[in-house]
Amino acid sequence: MTKTEKRLDKAIRVALTHACEQAKETVSEFLWLTHTADLKKLPQSLKINCFFNTLPINENQKQLIVNLIIDELNTIDITINAKAISFLKE
């Protein structure tokens, strides 16, 4: 991994950690999130999985989490589609 890729990976982790912490505070069913990405093929390779203790969650909660993730990634100039975000039960 190059220095640039390491910096990018760290920036993604920090942004998603912020989104995760905010989601935990606002959606009681939310547990955690994880991501996978090929750093050479961003943003199309970035996939995010959000885990909940119960599903389904309502559309407002889902949209709130999507917006948190998209907004945090936008701060590091990464734009993803909401379809890249999955909602799963742990």
PyMOL commands that place a pseudoatom at each C-alpha (Angstrom):
pseudoatom trace, name=CA, resn=MET, resi=1, chain=A, elem=C, hetatm=0, pos=[0.000, 0.000, 0.000]
pseudoatom trace, name=CA, resn=THR, resi=2, chain=A, elem=C, hetatm=0, pos=[1.386, 3.399, -0.979]
pseudoatom trace, name=CA, resn=LYS, resi=3, chain=A, elem=C, hetatm=0, pos=[1.549, 6.367, 1.386]
pseudoatom trace, name=CA, resn=THR, resi=4, chain=A, elem=C, hetatm=0, pos=[-1.312, 8.000, -0.487]
pseudoatom trace, name=CA, resn=GLU, resi=5, chain=A, elem=C, hetatm=0, pos=[-3.441, 4.872, -0.149]
pseudoatom trace, name=CA, resn=LYS, resi=6, chain=A, elem=C, hetatm=0, pos=[-2.642, 4.660, 3.559]
pseudoatom trace, name=CA, resn=ARG, resi=7, chain=A, elem=C, hetatm=0, pos=[-3.695, 8.281, 4.064]
pseudoatom trace, name=CA, resn=LEU, resi=8, chain=A, elem=C, hetatm=0, pos=[-6.879, 7.705, 2.090]
pseudoatom trace, name=CA, resn=ASP, resi=9, chain=A, elem=C, hetatm=0, pos=[-7.674, 4.526, 4.050]
pseudoatom trace, name=CA, resn=LYS, resi=10, chain=A, elem=C, hetatm=0, pos=[-7.196, 6.372, 7.327]
pseudoatom trace, name=CA, resn=ALA, resi=11, chain=A, elem=C, hetatm=0, pos=[-9.379, 9.273, 6.172]
pseudoatom trace, name=CA, resn=ILE, resi=12, chain=A, elem=C, hetatm=0, pos=[-12.156, 6.851, 5.202]
pseudoatom trace, name=CA, resn=ARG, resi=13, chain=A, elem=C, hetatm=0, pos=[-11.944, 5.091, 8.571]
pseudoatom trace, name=CA, resn=VAL, resi=14, chain=A, elem=C, hetatm=0, pos=[-12.064, 8.388, 10.466]
pseudoatom trace, name=CA, resn=ALA, resi=15, chain=A, elem=C, hetatm=0, pos=[-15.045, 9.656, 8.443]
pseudoatom trace, name=CA, resn=LEU, resi=16, chain=A, elem=C, hetatm=0, pos=[-16.965, 6.410, 8.892]
pseudoatom trace, name=CA, resn=THR, resi=17, chain=A, elem=C, hetatm=0, pos=[-16.145, 6.341, 12.610]
pseudoatom trace, name=CA, resn=HIS, resi=18, chain=A, elem=C, hetatm=0, pos=[-17.696, 9.806, 12.959]
pseudoatom trace, name=CA, resn=ALA, resi=19, chain=A, elem=C, hetatm=0, pos=[-20.797, 8.672, 11.065]
pseudoatom trace, name=CA, resn=CYS, resi=20, chain=A, elem=C, hetatm=0, pos=[-20.990, 5.527, 13.204]
pseudoatom trace, name=CA, resn=GLU, resi=21, chain=A, elem=C, hetatm=0, pos=[-20.816, 7.449, 16.481]
pseudoatom trace, name=CA, resn=GLN, resi=22, chain=A, elem=C, hetatm=0, pos=[-23.496, 9.881, 15.327]
pseudoatom trace, name=CA, resn=ALA, resi=23, chain=A, elem=C, hetatm=0, pos=[-25.730, 7.022, 14.185]
pseudoatom trace, name=CA, resn=LYS, resi=24, chain=A, elem=C, hetatm=0, pos=[-25.370, 5.294, 17.568]
pseudoatom trace, name=CA, resn=GLU, resi=25, chain=A, elem=C, hetatm=0, pos=[-26.551, 8.479, 19.284]
pseudoatom trace, name=CA, resn=THR, resi=26, chain=A, elem=C, hetatm=0, pos=[-29.596, 8.965, 17.072]
pseudoatom trace, name=CA, resn=VAL, resi=27, chain=A, elem=C, hetatm=0, pos=[-30.853, 5.482, 16.117]
pseudoatom trace, name=CA, resn=SER, resi=28, chain=A, elem=C, hetatm=0, pos=[-31.252, 3.135, 19.067]
pseudoatom trace, name=CA, resn=GLU, resi=29, chain=A, elem=C, hetatm=0, pos=[-31.306, -0.027, 16.918]
pseudoatom trace, name=CA, resn=PHE, resi=30, chain=A, elem=C, hetatm=0, pos=[-27.977, 0.839, 15.233]
pseudoatom trace, name=CA, resn=LEU, resi=31, chain=A, elem=C, hetatm=0, pos=[-24.968, -1.160, 16.444]
pseudoatom trace, name=CA, resn=TRP, resi=32, chain=A, elem=C, hetatm=0, pos=[-21.968, -0.615, 14.161]
pseudoatom trace, name=CA, resn=LEU, resi=33, chain=A, elem=C, hetatm=0, pos=[-20.775, -0.356, 10.569]
pseudoatom trace, name=CA, resn=THR, resi=34, chain=A, elem=C, hetatm=0, pos=[-17.980, -1.755, 8.478]
pseudoatom trace, name=CA, resn=HIS, resi=35, chain=A, elem=C, hetatm=0, pos=[-16.678, -1.135, 4.989]
pseudoatom trace, name=CA, resn=THR, resi=36, chain=A, elem=C, hetatm=0, pos=[-14.744, -2.714, 2.158]
pseudoatom trace, name=CA, resn=ALA, resi=37, chain=A, elem=C, hetatm=0, pos=[-12.984, -0.895, -0.661]
pseudoatom trace, name=CA, resn=ASP, resi=38, chain=A, elem=C, hetatm=0, pos=[-10.395, -1.255, -3.352]
pseudoatom trace, name=CA, resn=LEU, resi=39, chain=A, elem=C, hetatm=0, pos=[-8.490, 1.995, -2.847]
pseudoatom trace, name=CA, resn=LYS, resi=40, chain=A, elem=C, hetatm=0, pos=[-7.433, 2.010, -6.480]
pseudoatom trace, name=CA, resn=LYS, resi=41, chain=A, elem=C, hetatm=0, pos=[-11.090, 1.981, -7.621]
pseudoatom trace, name=CA, resn=LEU, resi=42, chain=A, elem=C, hetatm=0, pos=[-12.774, 4.505, -5.352]
pseudoatom trace, name=CA, resn=PRO, resi=43, chain=A, elem=C, hetatm=0, pos=[-15.558, 5.460, -4.956]
pseudoatom trace, name=CA, resn=GLN, resi=44, chain=A, elem=C, hetatm=0, pos=[-17.320, 2.721, -6.939]
pseudoatom trace, name=CA, resn=SER, resi=45, chain=A, elem=C, hetatm=0, pos=[-15.641, -0.075, -4.939]
pseudoatom trace, name=CA, resn=LEU, resi=46, chain=A, elem=C, hetatm=0, pos=[-16.629, 1.326, -1.535]
pseudoatom trace, name=CA, resn=LYS, resi=47, chain=A, elem=C, hetatm=0, pos=[-19.331, -0.758, 0.167]
pseudoatom trace, name=CA, resn=ILE, resi=48, chain=A, elem=C, hetatm=0, pos=[-20.659, -0.057, 3.652]
pseudoatom trace, name=CA, resn=ASN, resi=49, chain=A, elem=C, hetatm=0, pos=[-22.584, -2.484, 5.851]
pseudoatom trace, name=CA, resn=CYS, resi=50, chain=A, elem=C, hetatm=0, pos=[-24.629, -1.114, 8.752]
pseudoatom trace, name=CA, resn=PHE, resi=51, chain=A, elem=C, hetatm=0, pos=[-25.617, -3.566, 11.486]
pseudoatom trace, name=CA, resn=PHE, resi=52, chain=A, elem=C, hetatm=0, pos=[-28.687, -3.342, 13.707]
pseudoatom trace, name=CA, resn=ASN, resi=53, chain=A, elem=C, hetatm=0, pos=[-30.049, -5.357, 16.597]
pseudoatom trace, name=CA, resn=THR, resi=54, chain=A, elem=C, hetatm=0, pos=[-33.509, -5.383, 14.977]
pseudoatom trace, name=CA, resn=LEU, resi=55, chain=A, elem=C, hetatm=0, pos=[-34.766, -4.888, 11.449]
pseudoatom trace, name=CA, resn=PRO, resi=56, chain=A, elem=C, hetatm=0, pos=[-36.614, -3.395, 9.716]
pseudoatom trace, name=CA, resn=ILE, resi=57, chain=A, elem=C, hetatm=0, pos=[-35.977, 0.181, 10.741]
pseudoatom trace, name=CA, resn=ASN, resi=58, chain=A, elem=C, hetatm=0, pos=[-38.212, 2.970, 9.501]
pseudoatom trace, name=CA, resn=GLU, resi=59, chain=A, elem=C, hetatm=0, pos=[-37.385, 4.942, 6.377]
pseudoatom trace, name=CA, resn=ASN, resi=60, chain=A, elem=C, hetatm=0, pos=[-36.575, 8.113, 8.340]
pseudoatom trace, name=CA, resn=GLN, resi=61, chain=A, elem=C, hetatm=0, pos=[-33.933, 6.268, 10.374]
pseudoatom trace, name=CA, resn=LYS, resi=62, chain=A, elem=C, hetatm=0, pos=[-32.527, 4.650, 7.245]
pseudoatom trace, name=CA, resn=GLN, resi=63, chain=A, elem=C, hetatm=0, pos=[-32.318, 7.999, 5.448]
pseudoatom trace, name=CA, resn=LEU, resi=64, chain=A, elem=C, hetatm=0, pos=[-30.692, 9.623, 8.475]
pseudoatom trace, name=CA, resn=ILE, resi=65, chain=A, elem=C, hetatm=0, pos=[-27.921, 7.003, 8.519]
pseudoatom trace, name=CA, resn=VAL, resi=66, chain=A, elem=C, hetatm=0, pos=[-27.397, 7.239, 4.759]
pseudoatom trace, name=CA, resn=ASN, resi=67, chain=A, elem=C, hetatm=0, pos=[-27.127, 11.030, 5.039]
pseudoatom trace, name=CA, resn=LEU, resi=68, chain=A, elem=C, hetatm=0, pos=[-24.646, 10.783, 7.932]
pseudoatom trace, name=CA, resn=ILE, resi=69, chain=A, elem=C, hetatm=0, pos=[-22.405, 8.440, 5.944]
pseudoatom trace, name=CA, resn=ILE, resi=70, chain=A, elem=C, hetatm=0, pos=[-22.632, 10.414, 2.701]
pseudoatom trace, name=CA, resn=ASP, resi=71, chain=A, elem=C, hetatm=0, pos=[-21.998, 13.725, 4.477]
pseudoatom trace, name=CA, resn=GLU, resi=72, chain=A, elem=C, hetatm=0, pos=[-18.943, 12.401, 6.339]
pseudoatom trace, name=CA, resn=LEU, resi=73, chain=A, elem=C, hetatm=0, pos=[-17.461, 10.916, 3.173]
pseudoatom trace, name=CA, resn=ASN, resi=74, chain=A, elem=C, hetatm=0, pos=[-18.104, 14.174, 1.309]
pseudoatom trace, name=CA, resn=THR, resi=75, chain=A, elem=C, hetatm=0, pos=[-15.815, 15.930, 3.800]
pseudoatom trace, name=CA, resn=ILE, resi=76, chain=A, elem=C, hetatm=0, pos=[-12.941, 13.874, 2.354]
pseudoatom trace, name=CA, resn=ASP, resi=77, chain=A, elem=C, hetatm=0, pos=[-14.130, 14.307, -1.253]
pseudoatom trace, name=CA, resn=ILE, resi=78, chain=A, elem=C, hetatm=0, pos=[-15.567, 10.813, -1.656]
pseudoatom trace, name=CA, resn=THR, resi=79, chain=A, elem=C, hetatm=0, pos=[-19.038, 10.627, -3.144]
pseudoatom trace, name=CA, resn=ILE, resi=80, chain=A, elem=C, hetatm=0, pos=[-20.938, 7.361, -2.911]
pseudoatom trace, name=CA, resn=ASN, resi=81, chain=A, elem=C, hetatm=0, pos=[-24.362, 6.227, -3.978]
pseudoatom trace, name=CA, resn=ALA, resi=82, chain=A, elem=C, hetatm=0, pos=[-26.885, 5.273, -1.298]
pseudoatom trace, name=CA, resn=LYS, resi=83, chain=A, elem=C, hetatm=0, pos=[-27.079, 1.842, -2.975]
pseudoatom trace, name=CA, resn=ALA, resi=84, chain=A, elem=C, hetatm=0, pos=[-23.545, 1.154, -1.685]
pseudoatom trace, name=CA, resn=ILE, resi=85, chain=A, elem=C, hetatm=0, pos=[-24.915, 1.146, 1.871]
pseudoatom trace, name=CA, resn=SER, resi=86, chain=A, elem=C, hetatm=0, pos=[-26.493, -2.068, 3.178]
pseudoatom trace, name=CA, resn=PHE, resi=87, chain=A, elem=C, hetatm=0, pos=[-28.623, -2.576, 6.268]
pseudoatom trace, name=CA, resn=LEU, resi=88, chain=A, elem=C, hetatm=0, pos=[-28.183, -5.913, 8.038]
pseudoatom trace, name=CA, resn=LYS, resi=89, chain=A, elem=C, hetatm=0, pos=[-29.282, -7.573, 11.252]
pseudoatom trace, name=CA, resn=GLU, resi=90, chain=A, elem=C, hetatm=0, pos=[-26.437, -8.766, 13.472]
for i in range(1, 90): cmd.bond("trace and resi %d" % i, "trace and resi %d" % (i + 1))
show_as sticks, trace
zoom trace
